[in-house]
């Protein structure tokens, strides 16, 4: 019984670490996309549709970034 609990604990720890790593990768990818879109908007005057297409993100994502950039001005 103790052996089974030990194995279950190890699998639980593995699952938690794997999930955390996956979320970290997703967060990093989102931050990179944010930076790319920000540059396309501010340095190259891309429209929302052009920036979304070039960065491989949704138009809504680009619109949120554009709004946040306007608030910072």
PDB file of N, CA, C and O in Angstrom, chain B, residues numbered from 101:
ATOM      1  N   UNK B 101       0.816  -1.186   0.000  1.00  0.00           N
ATOM      2  CA  UNK B 101       0.000   0.000   0.000  1.00  0.00           C
ATOM      3  C   UNK B 101       0.866   1.259   0.000  1.00  0.00           C
ATOM      4  O   UNK B 101       0.563   2.210  -0.720  1.00  0.00           O
ATOM      5  N   UNK B 102       1.920   1.282   0.780  1.00  0.00           N
ATOM      6  CA  UNK B 102       2.822   2.427   0.834  1.00  0.00           C
ATOM      7  C   UNK B 102       3.489   2.641  -0.520  1.00  0.00           C
ATOM      8  O   UNK B 102       3.681   3.777  -0.955  1.00  0.00           O
ATOM      9  N   UNK B 103       3.838   1.545  -1.179  1.00  0.00           N
ATOM     10  CA  UNK B 103       4.468   1.613  -2.500  1.00  0.00           C
ATOM     11  C   UNK B 103       3.535   2.294  -3.500  1.00  0.00           C
ATOM     12  O   UNK B 103       3.968   3.142  -4.281  1.00  0.00           O
ATOM     13  N   UNK B 104       2.254   1.921  -3.475  1.00  0.00           N
ATOM     14  CA  UNK B 104       1.284   2.512  -4.394  1.00  0.00           C
ATOM     15  C   UNK B 104       1.110   4.010  -4.126  1.00  0.00           C
ATOM     16  O   UNK B 104       0.996   4.802  -5.061  1.00  0.00           O
ATOM     17  N   UNK B 105       1.092   4.389  -2.859  1.00  0.00           N
ATOM     18  CA  UNK B 105       0.964   5.804  -2.517  1.00  0.00           C
ATOM     19  C   UNK B 105       2.189   6.571  -2.993  1.00  0.00           C
ATOM     20  O   UNK B 105       2.069   7.690  -3.491  1.00  0.00           O
ATOM     21  N   UNK B 106       3.359   5.977  -2.843  1.00  0.00           N
ATOM     22  CA  UNK B 106       4.594   6.616  -3.293  1.00  0.00           C
ATOM     23  C   UNK B 106       4.568   6.836  -4.810  1.00  0.00           C
ATOM     24  O   UNK B 106       4.950   7.900  -5.296  1.00  0.00           O
ATOM     25  N   UNK B 107       4.124   5.838  -5.535  1.00  0.00           N
ATOM     26  CA  UNK B 107       4.025   5.959  -6.997  1.00  0.00           C
ATOM     27  C   UNK B 107       2.997   7.029  -7.370  1.00  0.00           C
ATOM     28  O   UNK B 107       3.240   7.846  -8.258  1.00  0.00           O
ATOM     29  N   UNK B 108       1.863   7.021  -6.695  1.00  0.00           N
ATOM     30  CA  UNK B 108       0.828   8.018  -6.966  1.00  0.00           C
ATOM     31  C   UNK B 108       1.347   9.424  -6.675  1.00  0.00           C
ATOM     32  O   UNK B 108       1.088  10.353  -7.441  1.00  0.00           O
ATOM     33  N   UNK B 109       2.073   9.582  -5.582  1.00  0.00           N
ATOM     34  CA  UNK B 109       2.655  10.886  -5.246  1.00  0.00           C
ATOM     35  C   UNK B 109       3.632  11.346  -6.323  1.00  0.00           C
ATOM     36  O   UNK B 109       3.641  12.520  -6.693  1.00  0.00           O
ATOM     37  N   UNK B 110       4.446  10.437  -6.821  1.00  0.00           N
ATOM     38  CA  UNK B 110       5.421  10.787  -7.862  1.00  0.00           C
ATOM     39  C   UNK B 110       4.710  11.188  -9.153  1.00  0.00           C
ATOM     40  O   UNK B 110       5.112  12.152  -9.806  1.00  0.00           O
ATOM     41  N   UNK B 111       3.661  10.461  -9.525  1.00  0.00           N
ATOM     42  CA  UNK B 111       2.912  10.798 -10.735  1.00  0.00           C
ATOM     43  C   UNK B 111       2.194  12.139 -10.581  1.00  0.00           C
ATOM     44  O   UNK B 111       2.109  12.917 -11.531  1.00  0.00           O
ATOM     45  N   UNK B 112       1.687  12.399  -9.399  1.00  0.00           N
ATOM     46  CA  UNK B 112       1.027  13.678  -9.143  1.00  0.00           C
ATOM     47  C   UNK B 112       2.030  14.817  -9.265  1.00  0.00           C
ATOM     48  O   UNK B 112       1.746  15.838  -9.891  1.00  0.00           O
ATOM     49  N   UNK B 113       3.199  14.639  -8.665  1.00  0.00           N
ATOM     50  CA  UNK B 113       4.250  15.657  -8.762  1.00  0.00           C
ATOM     51  C   UNK B 113       4.653  15.874 -10.218  1.00  0.00           C
ATOM     52  O   UNK B 113       4.825  17.011 -10.655  1.00  0.00           O
ATOM     53  N   UNK B 114       4.802  14.784 -10.965  1.00  0.00           N
ATOM     54  CA  UNK B 114       5.155  14.873 -12.384  1.00  0.00           C
ATOM     55  C   UNK B 114       4.090  15.658 -13.151  1.00  0.00           C
ATOM     56  O   UNK B 114       4.420  16.524 -13.962  1.00  0.00           O
ATOM     57  N   UNK B 115       2.818  15.357 -12.898  1.00  0.00           N
ATOM     58  CA  UNK B 115       1.727  16.031 -13.604  1.00  0.00           C
ATOM     59  C   UNK B 115       1.710  17.528 -13.290  1.00  0.00           C
ATOM     60  O   UNK B 115       1.489  18.352 -14.177  1.00  0.00           O
ATOM     61  N   UNK B 116       1.944  17.869 -12.034  1.00  0.00           N
ATOM     62  CA  UNK B 116       1.967  19.283 -11.641  1.00  0.00           C
ATOM     63  C   UNK B 116       3.116  20.003 -12.330  1.00  0.00           C
ATOM     64  O   UNK B 116       2.931  21.096 -12.866  1.00  0.00           O
ATOM     65  N   UNK B 117       4.296  19.403 -12.320  1.00  0.00           N
ATOM     66  CA  UNK B 117       5.461  20.026 -12.955  1.00  0.00           C
ATOM     67  C   UNK B 117       5.279  20.155 -14.462  1.00  0.00           C
ATOM     68  O   UNK B 117       5.645  21.171 -15.054  1.00  0.00           O
ATOM     69  N   UNK B 118       4.714  19.123 -15.077  1.00  0.00           N
ATOM     70  CA  UNK B 118       4.484  19.156 -16.523  1.00  0.00           C
ATOM     71  C   UNK B 118       3.495  20.266 -16.881  1.00  0.00           C
ATOM     72  O   UNK B 118       3.703  21.001 -17.847  1.00  0.00           O
ATOM     73  N   UNK B 119       2.433  20.383 -16.111  1.00  0.00           N
ATOM     74  CA  UNK B 119       1.442  21.430 -16.350  1.00  0.00           C
ATOM     75  C   UNK B 119       2.059  22.812 -16.183  1.00  0.00           C
ATOM     76  O   UNK B 119       1.804  23.713 -16.982  1.00  0.00           O
ATOM     77  N   UNK B 120       2.865  22.975 -15.150  1.00  0.00           N
ATOM     78  CA  UNK B 120       3.522  24.266 -14.918  1.00  0.00           C
ATOM     79  C   UNK B 120       4.457  24.613 -16.068  1.00  0.00           C
ATOM     80  O   UNK B 120       4.507  25.763 -16.505  1.00  0.00           O
ATOM     81  N   UNK B 121       5.193  23.631 -16.556  1.00  0.00           N
ATOM     82  CA  UNK B 121       6.109  23.869 -17.674  1.00  0.00           C
ATOM     83  C   UNK B 121       5.338  24.260 -18.931  1.00  0.00           C
ATOM     84  O   UNK B 121       5.740  25.176 -19.648  1.00  0.00           O
ATOM     85  N   UNK B 122       4.240  23.573 -19.195  1.00  0.00           N
ATOM     86  CA  UNK B 122       3.431  23.887 -20.376  1.00  0.00           C
ATOM     87  C   UNK B 122       2.854  25.300 -20.287  1.00  0.00           C
ATOM     88  O   UNK B 122       2.827  26.031 -21.277  1.00  0.00           O
ATOM     89  N   UNK B 123       2.395  25.674 -19.101  1.00  0.00           N
ATOM     90  CA  UNK B 123       1.854  27.028 -18.925  1.00  0.00           C
ATOM     91  C   UNK B 123       2.949  28.071 -19.098  1.00  0.00           C
ATOM     92  O   UNK B 123       2.702  29.152 -19.633  1.00  0.00           O
ATOM     93  N   UNK B 124       4.150  27.753 -18.649  1.00  0.00           N
ATOM     94  CA  UNK B 124       5.275  28.669 -18.820  1.00  0.00           C
ATOM     95  C   UNK B 124       5.610  28.884 -20.284  1.00  0.00           C
ATOM     96  O   UNK B 124       5.888  30.005 -20.709  1.00  0.00           O
ATOM     97  N   UNK B 125       5.581  27.805 -21.053  1.00  0.00           N
ATOM     98  CA  UNK B 125       5.849  27.902 -22.491  1.00  0.00           C
ATOM     99  C   UNK B 125       4.766  28.737 -23.169  1.00  0.00           C
ATOM    100  O   UNK B 125       5.063  29.591 -24.005  1.00  0.00           O
ATOM    101  N   UNK B 126       3.514  28.486 -22.806  1.00  0.00           N
ATOM    102  CA  UNK B 126       2.407  29.257 -23.381  1.00  0.00           C
ATOM    103  C   UNK B 126       2.540  30.740 -23.054  1.00  0.00           C
ATOM    104  O   UNK B 126       2.333  31.591 -23.919  1.00  0.00           O
ATOM    105  N   UNK B 127       2.882  31.045 -21.823  1.00  0.00           N
ATOM    106  CA  UNK B 127       3.035  32.438 -21.396  1.00  0.00           C
ATOM    107  C   UNK B 127       4.172  33.110 -22.167  1.00  0.00           C
ATOM    108  O   UNK B 127       4.049  34.259 -22.590  1.00  0.00           O
ATOM    109  N   UNK B 128       5.270  32.389 -22.346  1.00  0.00           N
ATOM    110  CA  UNK B 128       6.397  32.935 -23.099  1.00  0.00           C
ATOM    111  C   UNK B 128       6.032  33.208 -24.550  1.00  0.00           C
ATOM    112  O   UNK B 128       6.418  34.232 -25.114  1.00  0.00           O
ATOM    113  N   UNK B 129       5.285  32.287 -25.150  1.00  0.00           N
ATOM    114  CA  UNK B 129       4.856  32.474 -26.538  1.00  0.00           C
ATOM    115  C   UNK B 129       3.921  33.675 -26.655  1.00  0.00           C
ATOM    116  O   UNK B 129       3.999  34.443 -27.615  1.00  0.00           O
ATOM    117  N   UNK B 130       3.041  33.828 -25.673  1.00  0.00           N
ATOM    118  CA  UNK B 130       2.123  34.972 -25.702  1.00  0.00           C
ATOM    119  C   UNK B 130       2.886  36.289 -25.550  1.00  0.00           C
ATOM    120  O   UNK B 130       2.568  37.273 -26.217  1.00  0.00           O
ATOM    121  N   UNK B 131       3.880  36.303 -24.681  1.00  0.00           N
ATOM    122  CA  UNK B 131       4.682  37.520 -24.501  1.00  0.00           C
ATOM    123  C   UNK B 131       5.439  37.862 -25.780  1.00  0.00           C
ATOM    124  O   UNK B 131       5.554  39.033 -26.142  1.00  0.00           O
ATOM    125  N   UNK B 132       5.954  36.845 -26.463  1.00  0.00           N
ATOM    126  CA  UNK B 132       6.675  37.074 -27.716  1.00  0.00           C
ATOM    127  C   UNK B 132       5.715  37.613 -28.775  1.00  0.00           C
ATOM    128  O   UNK B 132       6.052  38.555 -29.493  1.00  0.00           O
ATOM    129  N   UNK B 133       4.530  37.028 -28.878  1.00  0.00           N
ATOM    130  CA  UNK B 133       3.529  37.512 -29.832  1.00  0.00           C
ATOM    131  C   UNK B 133       3.151  38.953 -29.523  1.00  0.00           C
ATOM    132  O   UNK B 133       2.980  39.767 -30.431  1.00  0.00           O
ATOM    133  N   UNK B 134       3.024  39.261 -28.247  1.00  0.00           N
ATOM    134  CA  UNK B 134       2.692  40.631 -27.830  1.00  0.00           C
ATOM    135  C   UNK B 134       3.765  41.601 -28.316  1.00  0.00           C
ATOM    136  O   UNK B 134       3.449  42.665 -28.848  1.00  0.00           O
ATOM    137  N   UNK B 135       5.019  41.237 -28.136  1.00  0.00           N
ATOM    138  CA  UNK B 135       6.130  42.102 -28.550  1.00  0.00           C
ATOM    139  C   UNK B 135       6.155  42.274 -30.072  1.00  0.00           C
ATOM    140  O   UNK B 135       6.379  43.377 -30.569  1.00  0.00           O
ATOM    141  N   UNK B 136       5.927  41.191 -30.805  1.00  0.00           N
ATOM    142  CA  UNK B 136       5.916  41.254 -32.273  1.00  0.00           C
ATOM    143  C   UNK B 136       4.799  42.175 -32.747  1.00  0.00           C
ATOM    144  O   UNK B 136       5.022  43.046 -33.588  1.00  0.00           O
ATOM    145  N   UNK B 137       3.610  41.985 -32.212  1.00  0.00           N
ATOM    146  CA  UNK B 137       2.466  42.811 -32.613  1.00  0.00           C
ATOM    147  C   UNK B 137       2.716  44.273 -32.263  1.00  0.00           C
ATOM    148  O   UNK B 137       2.429  45.164 -33.062  1.00  0.00           O
ATOM    149  N   UNK B 138       3.246  44.517 -31.081  1.00  0.00           N
ATOM    150  CA  UNK B 138       3.549  45.893 -30.661  1.00  0.00           C
ATOM    151  C   UNK B 138       4.489  46.559 -31.662  1.00  0.00           C
ATOM    152  O   UNK B 138       4.280  47.714 -32.034  1.00  0.00           O
ATOM    153  N   UNK B 139       5.510  45.847 -32.096  1.00  0.00           N
ATOM    154  CA  UNK B 139       6.454  46.402 -33.072  1.00  0.00           C
ATOM    155  C   UNK B 139       5.806  46.613 -34.436  1.00  0.00           C
ATOM    156  O   UNK B 139       6.069  47.620 -35.094  1.00  0.00           O
ATOM    157  N   UNK B 140       4.972  45.689 -34.864  1.00  0.00           N
ATOM    158  CA  UNK B 140       4.297  45.840 -36.156  1.00  0.00           C
ATOM    159  C   UNK B 140       3.388  47.066 -36.159  1.00  0.00           C
ATOM    160  O   UNK B 140       3.289  47.776 -37.160  1.00  0.00           O
ATOM    161  N   UNK B 141       2.735  47.300 -35.039  1.00  0.00           N
ATOM    162  CA  UNK B 141       1.833  48.453 -34.935  1.00  0.00           C
ATOM    163  C   UNK B 141       2.622  49.756 -34.844  1.00  0.00           C
ATOM    164  O   UNK B 141       2.367  50.697 -35.596  1.00  0.00           O
ATOM    165  N   UNK B 142       3.572  49.804 -33.928  1.00  0.00           N
ATOM    166  CA  UNK B 142       4.240  51.080 -33.643  1.00  0.00           C
ATOM    167  C   UNK B 142       5.336  51.449 -34.637  1.00  0.00           C
ATOM    168  O   UNK B 142       5.543  52.631 -34.910  1.00  0.00           O
ATOM    169  N   UNK B 143       6.031  50.474 -35.174  1.00  0.00           N
ATOM    170  CA  UNK B 143       7.155  50.788 -36.062  1.00  0.00           C
ATOM    171  C   UNK B 143       6.815  50.692 -37.543  1.00  0.00           C
ATOM    172  O   UNK B 143       7.480  51.306 -38.377  1.00  0.00           O
ATOM    173  N   UNK B 144       5.781  49.922 -37.870  1.00  0.00           N
ATOM    174  CA  UNK B 144       5.492  49.680 -39.286  1.00  0.00           C
ATOM    175  C   UNK B 144       4.081  50.079 -39.699  1.00  0.00           C
ATOM    176  O   UNK B 144       3.691  49.875 -40.848  1.00  0.00           O
ATOM    177  N   UNK B 145       3.318  50.642 -38.777  1.00  0.00           N
ATOM    178  CA  UNK B 145       1.953  51.110 -39.073  1.00  0.00           C
ATOM    179  C   UNK B 145       1.063  50.041 -39.703  1.00  0.00           C
ATOM    180  O   UNK B 145       0.265  50.348 -40.589  1.00  0.00           O
ATOM    181  N   UNK B 146       1.188  48.799 -39.262  1.00  0.00           N
ATOM    182  CA  UNK B 146       0.318  47.735 -39.760  1.00  0.00           C
ATOM    183  C   UNK B 146      -1.101  47.965 -39.250  1.00  0.00           C
ATOM    184  O   UNK B 146      -1.300  48.489 -38.155  1.00  0.00           O
ATOM    185  N   UNK B 147      -2.081  47.567 -40.054  1.00  0.00           N
ATOM    186  CA  UNK B 147      -3.465  47.554 -39.587  1.00  0.00           C
ATOM    187  C   UNK B 147      -3.614  46.373 -38.632  1.00  0.00           C
ATOM    188  O   UNK B 147      -2.720  45.533 -38.524  1.00  0.00           O
ATOM    189  N   UNK B 148      -4.745  46.318 -37.944  1.00  0.00           N
ATOM    190  CA  UNK B 148      -4.989  45.195 -37.037  1.00  0.00           C
ATOM    191  C   UNK B 148      -4.967  43.868 -37.796  1.00  0.00           C
ATOM    192  O   UNK B 148      -4.395  42.884 -37.328  1.00  0.00           O
ATOM    193  N   UNK B 149      -5.591  43.855 -38.966  1.00  0.00           N
ATOM    194  CA  UNK B 149      -5.663  42.632 -39.758  1.00  0.00           C
ATOM    195  C   UNK B 149      -4.280  42.209 -40.261  1.00  0.00           C
ATOM    196  O   UNK B 149      -3.943  41.025 -40.238  1.00  0.00           O
ATOM    197  N   UNK B 150      -3.489  43.170 -40.711  1.00  0.00           N
ATOM    198  CA  UNK B 150      -2.139  42.859 -41.197  1.00  0.00           C
ATOM    199  C   UNK B 150      -1.262  42.325 -40.064  1.00  0.00           C
ATOM    200  O   UNK B 150      -0.545  41.340 -40.241  1.00  0.00           O
ATOM    201  N   UNK B 151      -1.324  42.972 -38.912  1.00  0.00           N
ATOM    202  CA  UNK B 151      -0.513  42.543 -37.772  1.00  0.00           C
ATOM    203  C   UNK B 151      -0.933  41.155 -37.304  1.00  0.00           C
ATOM    204  O   UNK B 151      -0.085  40.324 -36.980  1.00  0.00           O
ATOM    205  N   UNK B 152      -2.234  40.904 -37.267  1.00  0.00           N
ATOM    206  CA  UNK B 152      -2.732  39.593 -36.847  1.00  0.00           C
ATOM    207  C   UNK B 152      -2.258  38.506 -37.796  1.00  0.00           C
ATOM    208  O   UNK B 152      -1.822  37.440 -37.359  1.00  0.00           O
ATOM    209  N   UNK B 153      -2.341  38.769 -39.081  1.00  0.00           N
ATOM    210  CA  UNK B 153      -1.902  37.798 -40.080  1.00  0.00           C
ATOM    211  C   UNK B 153      -0.400  37.550 -39.996  1.00  0.00           C
ATOM    212  O   UNK B 153       0.043  36.402 -40.042  1.00  0.00           O
ATOM    213  N   UNK B 154       0.377  38.606 -39.875  1.00  0.00           N
ATOM    214  CA  UNK B 154       1.836  38.472 -39.830  1.00  0.00           C
ATOM    215  C   UNK B 154       2.306  37.758 -38.565  1.00  0.00           C
ATOM    216  O   UNK B 154       3.266  36.988 -38.606  1.00  0.00           O
ATOM    217  N   UNK B 155       1.635  38.010 -37.444  1.00  0.00           N
ATOM    218  CA  UNK B 155       2.064  37.433 -36.166  1.00  0.00           C
ATOM    219  C   UNK B 155       1.383  36.102 -35.858  1.00  0.00           C
ATOM    220  O   UNK B 155       1.774  35.403 -34.923  1.00  0.00           O
ATOM    221  N   UNK B 156       0.370  35.754 -36.642  1.00  0.00           N
ATOM    222  CA  UNK B 156      -0.332  34.494 -36.400  1.00  0.00           C
ATOM    223  C   UNK B 156      -1.197  34.528 -35.146  1.00  0.00           C
ATOM    224  O   UNK B 156      -1.305  33.537 -34.424  1.00  0.00           O
ATOM    225  N   UNK B 157      -1.811  35.681 -34.897  1.00  0.00           N
ATOM    226  CA  UNK B 157      -2.683  35.840 -33.734  1.00  0.00           C
ATOM    227  C   UNK B 157      -4.037  36.363 -34.200  1.00  0.00           C
ATOM    228  O   UNK B 157      -4.221  36.675 -35.377  1.00  0.00           O
ATOM    229  N   UNK B 158      -4.973  36.456 -33.277  1.00  0.00           N
ATOM    230  CA  UNK B 158      -6.305  36.942 -33.640  1.00  0.00           C
ATOM    231  C   UNK B 158      -6.319  38.464 -33.745  1.00  0.00           C
ATOM    232  O   UNK B 158      -5.480  39.155 -33.167  1.00  0.00           O
ATOM    233  N   UNK B 159      -7.285  38.958 -34.489  1.00  0.00           N
ATOM    234  CA  UNK B 159      -7.462  40.403 -34.618  1.00  0.00           C
ATOM    235  C   UNK B 159      -7.814  40.995 -33.251  1.00  0.00           C
ATOM    236  O   UNK B 159      -7.381  42.101 -32.928  1.00  0.00           O
ATOM    237  N   UNK B 160      -8.590  40.272 -32.454  1.00  0.00           N
ATOM    238  CA  UNK B 160      -8.926  40.751 -31.111  1.00  0.00           C
ATOM    239  C   UNK B 160      -7.678  40.931 -30.252  1.00  0.00           C
ATOM    240  O   UNK B 160      -7.579  41.897 -29.495  1.00  0.00           O
ATOM    241  N   UNK B 161      -6.732  40.013 -30.363  1.00  0.00           N
ATOM    242  CA  UNK B 161      -5.461  40.114 -29.635  1.00  0.00           C
ATOM    243  C   UNK B 161      -4.749  41.404 -30.029  1.00  0.00           C
ATOM    244  O   UNK B 161      -4.251  42.131 -29.169  1.00  0.00           O
ATOM    245  N   UNK B 162      -4.701  41.686 -31.321  1.00  0.00           N
ATOM    246  CA  UNK B 162      -4.046  42.901 -31.816  1.00  0.00           C
ATOM    247  C   UNK B 162      -4.781  44.142 -31.316  1.00  0.00           C
ATOM    248  O   UNK B 162      -4.147  45.117 -30.913  1.00  0.00           O
ATOM    249  N   UNK B 163      -6.099  44.112 -31.339  1.00  0.00           N
ATOM    250  CA  UNK B 163      -6.879  45.267 -30.881  1.00  0.00           C
ATOM    251  C   UNK B 163      -6.613  45.564 -29.407  1.00  0.00           C
ATOM    252  O   UNK B 163      -6.505  46.726 -29.015  1.00  0.00           O
ATOM    253  N   UNK B 164      -6.508  44.514 -28.591  1.00  0.00           N
ATOM    254  CA  UNK B 164      -6.214  44.724 -27.165  1.00  0.00           C
ATOM    255  C   UNK B 164      -4.851  45.377 -26.984  1.00  0.00           C
ATOM    256  O   UNK B 164      -4.684  46.246 -26.128  1.00  0.00           O
ATOM    257  N   UNK B 165      -3.884  44.964 -27.783  1.00  0.00           N
ATOM    258  CA  UNK B 165      -2.545  45.553 -27.687  1.00  0.00           C
ATOM    259  C   UNK B 165      -2.572  47.007 -28.147  1.00  0.00           C
ATOM    260  O   UNK B 165      -1.961  47.873 -27.521  1.00  0.00           O
ATOM    261  N   UNK B 166      -3.283  47.271 -29.242  1.00  0.00           N
ATOM    262  CA  UNK B 166      -3.369  48.644 -29.744  1.00  0.00           C
ATOM    263  C   UNK B 166      -4.006  49.564 -28.691  1.00  0.00           C
ATOM    264  O   UNK B 166      -3.550  50.690 -28.489  1.00  0.00           O
ATOM    265  N   UNK B 167      -5.040  49.090 -28.038  1.00  0.00           N
ATOM    266  CA  UNK B 167      -5.695  49.880 -26.986  1.00  0.00           C
ATOM    267  C   UNK B 167      -4.725  50.141 -25.838  1.00  0.00           C
ATOM    268  O   UNK B 167      -4.656  51.257 -25.323  1.00  0.00           O
ATOM    269  N   UNK B 168      -3.977  49.117 -25.437  1.00  0.00           N
ATOM    270  CA  UNK B 168      -3.031  49.311 -24.326  1.00  0.00           C
ATOM    271  C   UNK B 168      -1.920  50.283 -24.705  1.00  0.00           C
ATOM    272  O   UNK B 168      -1.431  51.027 -23.855  1.00  0.00           O
ATOM    273  N   UNK B 169      -1.517  50.283 -25.977  1.00  0.00           N
ATOM    274  CA  UNK B 169      -0.495  51.230 -26.423  1.00  0.00           C
ATOM    275  C   UNK B 169      -1.021  52.664 -26.401  1.00  0.00           C
ATOM    276  O   UNK B 169      -0.296  53.592 -26.043  1.00  0.00           O
ATOM    277  N   UNK B 170      -2.276  52.839 -26.781  1.00  0.00           N
ATOM    278  CA  UNK B 170      -2.876  54.180 -26.770  1.00  0.00           C
ATOM    279  C   UNK B 170      -3.002  54.708 -25.350  1.00  0.00           C
ATOM    280  O   UNK B 170      -2.850  55.907 -25.117  1.00  0.00           O
ATOM    281  N   UNK B 171      -3.279  53.817 -24.394  1.00  0.00           N
ATOM    282  CA  UNK B 171      -3.408  54.235 -22.996  1.00  0.00           C
ATOM    283  C   UNK B 171      -2.068  54.683 -22.424  1.00  0.00           C
ATOM    284  O   UNK B 171      -2.028  55.528 -21.530  1.00  0.00           O
ATOM    285  N   UNK B 172      -0.978  54.127 -22.930  1.00  0.00           N
ATOM    286  CA  UNK B 172       0.355  54.459 -22.420  1.00  0.00           C
ATOM    287  C   UNK B 172       0.853  55.804 -22.921  1.00  0.00           C
ATOM    288  O   UNK B 172       1.778  56.371 -22.340  1.00  0.00           O
ATOM    289  N   UNK B 173       0.260  56.326 -23.990  1.00  0.00           N
ATOM    290  CA  UNK B 173       0.710  57.605 -24.574  1.00  0.00           C
ATOM    291  C   UNK B 173       0.313  58.780 -23.747  1.00  0.00           C
ATOM    292  O   UNK B 173       0.617  59.917 -24.105  1.00  0.00           O
TER     293      UNK B 173
END
